[in-house]
Amino acid sequence: MDEKDRKIIKLLQENSRRPFTEIAEKLDVSEATIRKRVQELEKEGIIQKYTLKVKPEKLGYDAVTLLGLDVEPEKLLRVTETIKSMKEVKNVSICTGDHMVMAKIWANDNEHLNEIISKKIGKIEGVKDLCPAIIMEEVTEEKNNHSKT
């Protein structure tokens, strides 16, 4: 991966729908070169997928939380598989630090959120402790800036 690939990735991170012709123009290469490089980045697993970012509240989800979970170690994978299959769970990560698992949950309102946490997730075998943090406002966009190390 060279500097041109890094620039292509940066431009696609800013807007994954950016036309290859626009990227080619910015990098002063042909559209075919960009297409070939992007295909290679996909093939190598550097670009894994293209996503869509939406505002949960615009879709009727007024309670968004990051939920920290502590689970019995031998049940970690089963718990994470169960949680990630729930439609309200948008992201699940296995972590170090205060909690073994972090999940981002979208709920219609606080009552719905409480139902998800206490009646669904809290009842999963192996879940020991739950620590929700309500997101009041997201103040930054997700960044994936990669630097040479």
C-alpha positions in Angstrom: 0.0 0.0 0.0 1.5 3.3 -1.0 0.6 7.0 -0.5 -1.9 7.0 -3.5 -3.8 4.1 -1.8 -3.9 6.0 1.5 -5.3 9.1 -0.4 -7.9 7.0 -2.1 -8.9 5.5 1.3 -9.1 9.0 2.9 -11.3 10.3 0.0 -13.6 7.2 0.3 -13.8 7.6 4.1 -15.0 11.2 3.6 -17.7 10.0 1.1 -17.9 6.3 0.2 -20.1 7.3 -2.8 -17.5 9.6 -4.3 -17.2 8.8 -8.0 -13.9 7.2 -9.1 -13.7 9.9 -11.8 -13.6 12.5 -9.1 -10.9 10.6 -7.1 -8.9 10.2 -10.3 -9.1 13.9 -11.0 -7.9 14.8 -7.5 -5.0 12.4 -7.7 -4.2 13.1 -11.3 -4.5 9.5 -12.6 -7.0 7.7 -14.7 -10.4 6.4 -13.5 -9.3 2.9 -14.5 -6.2 3.2 -12.2 -8.5 4.2 -9.3 -10.9 1.3 -10.1 -8.0 -1.2 -10.2 -6.5 0.1 -6.9 -9.9 0.0 -5.1 -10.5 -3.5 -6.3 -7.1 -4.5 -5.0 -7.7 -2.8 -1.6 -11.0 -4.7 -1.4 -9.3 -8.0 -2.3 -6.7 -7.5 0.3 -9.3 -6.8 3.0 -8.1 -3.3 3.6 -11.5 -1.9 2.4 -14.0 -4.3 4.0 -17.3 -2.6 3.3 -19.1 0.6 2.5 -21.5 1.9 5.0 -24.3 4.4 5.6 -24.4 6.7 8.6 -27.8 7.8 9.7 -29.1 9.8 12.6 -31.1 7.4 14.9 -33.5 10.2 16.1 -34.6 10.9 12.5 -35.7 7.2 12.3 -37.6 7.4 15.6 -34.9 6.1 18.0 -34.8 8.7 20.8 -32.8 6.6 23.2 -29.3 5.6 22.1 -26.9 4.0 24.6 -23.5 2.4 24.9 -24.0 -0.7 27.1 -21.0 -2.2 28.9 -21.5 -5.8 29.8 -19.5 -8.1 32.0 -20.0 -11.8 31.2 -18.7 -15.1 32.4 -15.6 -15.7 30.3 -16.6 -19.1 29.1 -19.8 -17.7 27.7 -18.3 -14.6 26.1 -18.7 -15.7 22.4 -22.2 -17.1 22.9 -23.3 -13.9 24.6 -21.9 -11.7 21.9 -23.5 -13.8 19.2 -26.9 -13.5 20.9 -26.6 -9.8 21.4 -25.5 -9.0 17.9 -28.5 -10.8 16.5 -30.9 -8.4 18.2 -32.4 -5.8 15.8 -31.9 -2.9 18.3 -28.2 -3.6 18.7 -26.2 -1.8 16.0 -22.6 -2.6 17.1 -20.9 -5.1 19.4 -17.3 -5.1 20.4 -15.3 -7.4 22.6 -13.0 -5.2 24.7 -10.4 -4.8 27.4 -10.9 -2.3 30.2 -13.9 -1.8 32.4 -16.3 -4.1 30.4 -15.7 -7.2 28.3 -18.4 -6.3 25.8 -19.7 -3.0 24.5 -22.9 -2.7 22.5 -24.5 0.3 20.9 -28.3 0.1 21.2 -31.0 2.1 19.5 -34.4 2.2 21.2 -37.6 4.1 20.6 -37.6 5.7 24.0 -36.3 5.1 27.6 -39.1 2.5 28.3 -38.1 0.5 25.2 -34.4 0.8 26.2 -35.2 -0.5 29.7 -37.1 -3.4 28.2 -34.1 -4.3 25.9 -31.6 -4.1 28.7 -33.5 -5.7 31.5 -35.8 -8.2 29.8 -33.6 -9.2 26.8 -29.9 -8.7 27.4 -30.1 -8.9 31.2 -31.7 -12.4 30.9 -29.0 -13.9 28.7 -27.2 -16.7 30.4 -23.7 -15.6 31.3 -24.4 -11.9 31.6 -23.2 -10.8 35.0 -23.4 -7.0 35.0 -24.8 -4.2 32.8 -23.7 -0.6 32.7 -25.6 1.6 30.3 -24.4 5.1 29.2 -27.0 7.1 27.5 -25.6 9.1 24.5 -26.8 12.6 24.8 -25.1 13.9 21.6 -22.5 12.6 19.2 -20.0 15.4 18.7 -17.6 13.8 16.3 -17.7 11.7 13.2 -16.0 8.3 13.3 -12.5 8.7 12.0 -10.3 6.0 10.5 -7.1 7.9 10.0 -4.3 5.5 9.4 -0.7 6.6 9.7 2.5 4.8 8.9 4.1 3.1 11.8 
